Amino acid sequence: MKVAIIGAGFGGMAAAYDLRKAGYEVTIFEAADFVGGLASGFKEPHWDWTVEKFYHHWFASDKHMLGLIEELGLSDDVIFPRPYTVLLHDGEWYPFDSIIKALLFPGLGFGLNKIRFGLVGLYLRLTNNWKPLEKVTVDEWMRKWAGEEVYQQMWQPLVIGKFGPYYKDVNMAWMWARLKARTTKLGTFKGGFQAFADRFAEILRDQSVEIRLGARVESIKREQDGLSVGGEKFDKVLVTTSPNLMAKLCPELPESFLKGLLELKSMGAVVMALLLKQQLSEKGYYWFNLPKGEGFPFLALVEHTNFVSPEHFDGDHILYAGDYLVPGHEYFSLSNDELLERFAPAFKRINPEFELDWVKKTWVFKTNYAQPVPLVNHSKNIPDIKTPVEGLYFASMSQVYPWDRGTNFAVEIGRKAAKLMQK
Ligand SMILES: Cc1cc2nc3c(=O)[nH]c(=O)nc-3n(C[C@H](O)[C@H](O)[C@H](O)COP(=O)(O)OP(=O)(O)OC[C@H]3O[C@@H](n4cnc5c(N)ncnc54)[C@H](O)[C@@H]3O)c2cc1C
């Protein structure tokens, strides 16, 4: 039985692994000339480690990813350093990555607000009943249960930052999933996510999976006894691209399925990675939660080398500044220098000593498909993995709901698709 997989991200590779183990002949078509998809990385010749294009880490609860890594015999290369996540209050940064730190955070005072914040957090961590939560928005639910002040200070900045114009429409199950599935312990792979993706691809190749790089698929057509991918015949095909691309690849899908794919909303992302000759956060903070209202020109500020050692990058420091944006936002069309000009004043707010000459190099990475937007009653919008076209399957970030997208859930859905394809 011949199977084609479109996309060599972690979803596609995980599916290939299981299908090959089950005896299928597997070919992966990957448009880029590297594996790893959205979690891929890059490397300067004199660095020992790669750096992800978009900041990435694992949570200690990422059981699908960590389980796969164990099966592959690579667990010794997973590390969990102890980085600091901080939150801004009155111009000061406060560590905010444990229950104790959250309780000590002065932003909510030490009275009723703190208690409401704690109780809401506890409830969301303990309940498994997410279905009723998808019927309401984060905005409505949090205002009611956490209270206006707690919502505005703690939760609203997060939803605004992630979903911009859609923030009032995002359902509460999304917030539940975030709190449920995340830990304060953060992990990575020795050598970076790209090192892991390359090792995984090597294992797949050793098992006779064919991975074709630079092989963009333009269309998938139904044939009498199978499917044709660029003129080549396969019994089954799994697509792991965005819903939009899936609709373009296979216009033969029924009208209602295509409409469902095209109606799914998502945010894009623009992320600048900077190589600095000095550390930006002298206190060694890794992840800065930046409230939109504080006027930062980006949502995410992440000093990667406060998570992994700068020694892997010849002693230099890696910083990310990025944002989730609607496709077409002006950041998508600015040059690196123009973007740096917008971003640089904000770096001085973290470290007043910062000067532009600290910046040795910049890279800017853009994607239109970075973060699916889950609306109220979203479960009824999720396309089935098995599509109405015989032998055609679809597994993307938009279908891991109620979980938020992440490599852990890419592995889970890839393996789920592989199982369905064997039926
Ligand atoms: C800013 C940002 C931060 C993130 N942070 C984290 C994090 O900290 N931790 C975490 O676990 N996850 C994180 N993620 C999410 C994670 O990157 C994704 O969930 C995961 O990589 C998705 O894997 P996938 O295989 O489903 O899709 P993708 O990685 O998107 O793979 C799809 C592949 O299909 C290929 N493709 C597309 N069209 C075609 C075509 N026509 N022909 C052939 N190939 C094609 C693409 O090139 C790509 O390689 C982050 C994502 C972003 C954008």
The ligand as an SDF file (V2000), in Angstrom:
LIG
                    3D

 53 58  0  0  0  0  0  0  0  0999 V2000
    5.3300   31.9030   16.7420 C   0  0  0  0  0  0  0  0  0  0  0  0
    5.1370   30.4490   17.0420 C   0  0  0  0  0  0  0  0  0  0  0  0
    5.5720   29.9320   18.2530 C   0  0  0  0  0  0  0  0  0  0  0  0
    5.3710   28.5880   18.5530 C   0  0  0  0  0  0  0  0  0  0  0  0
    5.8270   28.1070   19.7520 N   0  0  0  0  0  0  0  0  0  0  0  0
    5.7210   26.7920   20.0140 C   0  0  0  0  0  0  0  0  0  0  0  0
    6.3050   26.2450   21.1780 C   0  0  0  0  0  0  0  0  0  0  0  0
    6.9030   26.9540   22.0040 O   0  0  0  0  0  0  0  0  0  0  0  0
    6.1900   24.9070   21.3930 N   0  0  0  0  0  0  0  0  0  0  0  0
    5.5580   24.0690   20.5110 C   0  0  0  0  0  0  0  0  0  0  0  0
    5.5260   22.8560   20.7260 O   0  0  0  0  0  0  0  0  0  0  0  0
    4.9770   24.5630   19.4010 N   0  0  0  0  0  0  0  0  0  0  0  0
    5.0370   25.8960   19.1290 C   0  0  0  0  0  0  0  0  0  0  0  0
    4.4910   26.3940   17.9860 N   0  0  0  0  0  0  0  0  0  0  0  0
    3.5990   25.5360   17.1760 C   0  0  0  0  0  0  0  0  0  0  0  0
    4.3210   24.5070   16.3570 C   0  0  0  0  0  0  0  0  0  0  0  0
    5.3340   25.0940   15.5690 O   0  0  0  0  0  0  0  0  0  0  0  0
    3.2800   23.8350   15.4520 C   0  0  0  0  0  0  0  0  0  0  0  0
    2.1680   23.4290   16.2050 O   0  0  0  0  0  0  0  0  0  0  0  0
    3.8270   22.5970   14.7490 C   0  0  0  0  0  0  0  0  0  0  0  0
    5.1260   22.8330   14.2390 O   0  0  0  0  0  0  0  0  0  0  0  0
    2.8790   22.2120   13.6250 C   0  0  0  0  0  0  0  0  0  0  0  0
    3.3480   21.0750   12.9700 O   0  0  0  0  0  0  0  0  0  0  0  0
    2.5900   20.5170   11.7060 P   0  0  0  0  0  0  0  0  0  0  0  0
    3.3420   19.3360   11.2360 O   0  0  0  0  0  0  0  0  0  0  0  0
    1.1410   20.3630   12.0270 O   0  0  0  0  0  0  0  0  0  0  0  0
    2.6130   21.6970   10.6360 O   0  0  0  0  0  0  0  0  0  0  0  0
    3.8470   22.4560    9.9630 P   0  0  0  0  0  0  0  0  0  0  0  0
    5.0170   22.4920   10.8630 O   0  0  0  0  0  0  0  0  0  0  0  0
    3.2700   23.7450    9.4670 O   0  0  0  0  0  0  0  0  0  0  0  0
    4.2060   21.5100    8.7260 O   0  0  0  0  0  0  0  0  0  0  0  0
    3.5470   21.5640    7.5000 C   0  0  0  0  0  0  0  0  0  0  0  0
    4.5780   21.3730    6.4370 C   0  0  0  0  0  0  0  0  0  0  0  0
    3.9210   21.3240    5.1600 O   0  0  0  0  0  0  0  0  0  0  0  0
    4.7500   21.9260    4.2060 C   0  0  0  0  0  0  0  0  0  0  0  0
    3.9410   22.3110    3.0460 N   0  0  0  0  0  0  0  0  0  0  0  0
    3.0260   23.3060    2.9540 C   0  0  0  0  0  0  0  0  0  0  0  0
    2.4700   23.3290    1.7200 N   0  0  0  0  0  0  0  0  0  0  0  0
    3.0370   22.3170    1.0180 C   0  0  0  0  0  0  0  0  0  0  0  0
    2.8630   21.8290   -0.3110 C   0  0  0  0  0  0  0  0  0  0  0  0
    1.9950   22.3740   -1.1540 N   0  0  0  0  0  0  0  0  0  0  0  0
    3.6240   20.7810   -0.7060 N   0  0  0  0  0  0  0  0  0  0  0  0
    4.5040   20.1880    0.1470 C   0  0  0  0  0  0  0  0  0  0  0  0
    4.6970   20.6250    1.4110 N   0  0  0  0  0  0  0  0  0  0  0  0
    3.9670   21.6640    1.8460 C   0  0  0  0  0  0  0  0  0  0  0  0
    5.3490   23.1100    4.9380 C   0  0  0  0  0  0  0  0  0  0  0  0
    6.5350   23.5720    4.3280 O   0  0  0  0  0  0  0  0  0  0  0  0
    5.5940   22.5040    6.3370 C   0  0  0  0  0  0  0  0  0  0  0  0
    6.8890   21.9800    6.4500 O   0  0  0  0  0  0  0  0  0  0  0  0
    4.7020   27.7360   17.6290 C   0  0  0  0  0  0  0  0  0  0  0  0
    4.2860   28.2500   16.4020 C   0  0  0  0  0  0  0  0  0  0  0  0
    4.5070   29.5810   16.1030 C   0  0  0  0  0  0  0  0  0  0  0  0
    4.0600   30.1010   14.7770 C   0  0  0  0  0  0  0  0  0  0  0  0
  1  2  1  0
  2  3  1  0
  2 52  2  0
  3  4  2  0
  4  5  1  0
  4 50  1  0
  5  6  2  0
  6  7  1  0
  6 13  1  0
  7  8  2  0
  7  9  1  0
  9 10  1  0
 10 11  2  0
 10 12  1  0
 12 13  2  0
 13 14  1  0
 14 15  1  0
 14 50  1  0
 15 16  1  0
 16 17  1  0
 16 18  1  0
 18 19  1  0
 18 20  1  0
 20 21  1  0
 20 22  1  0
 22 23  1  0
 23 24  1  0
 24 25  2  0
 24 26  1  0
 24 27  1  0
 27 28  1  0
 28 29  2  0
 28 30  1  0
 28 31  1  0
 31 32  1  0
 32 33  1  0
 33 34  1  0
 33 48  1  0
 34 35  1  0
 35 36  1  0
 35 46  1  0
 36 37  1  0
 36 45  1  0
 37 38  2  0
 38 39  1  0
 39 40  1  0
 39 45  2  0
 40 41  1  0
 40 42  2  0
 42 43  1  0
 43 44  2  0
 44 45  1  0
 46 47  1  0
 46 48  1  0
 48 49  1  0
 50 51  2  0
 51 52  1  0
 52 53  1  0
M  END
$$$$
